[in-house]
């Protein structure tokens, strides 16, 4: 996942190190503690809304494609198509 800000911050910190800059955090526990201490518990979920909306759109698209593909497969093979496959 997806909306958890801690992962994103740790990945950004890794990019800083690869660019030759000092890391902002000493590790995962340090990052979590500092985020909660400095920003409150809500800081752990910064940016979650856009990620949730993106995931919803992707899931709707997946379902639409799945349903269309299933209808096409059943139409080509017939109604006896095994429901185990789909």
Residue, then its C-alpha position, 0 to 999 in steps of 0.5 A: x500500500x498504499x496511503x501509508x506515508x511512512x513508506x514514502x518518506x523512507x523511500x525519499x530518504x533512500x534517494x537522499x542518501x543515494x544523492x550523497x545527502x545525509x538521511x533525515x531518519x535513522x531508520x523506520x522506528x525513528x521515522x515513525x516516532x518523529x512523524x507522530x511526535x512532530x505532526x501527530x498521528x494524522x501525519x502517518x496518513x498524509x497523502x492517503x486520499x489521492x492514493x485511495x482515489x487512485x486505487x478505487x479508479x483502478x479497481x473499477x477499471x479492473x472490474x469492467x475489463x474482467x466483466x467484458x472479457x468474461x462475457x466475450x469468453x462465454x460468448x465464444x466458448x458457450x455457456x458451458x464454460x467452467x466457472x472455476x476458470x473465471 
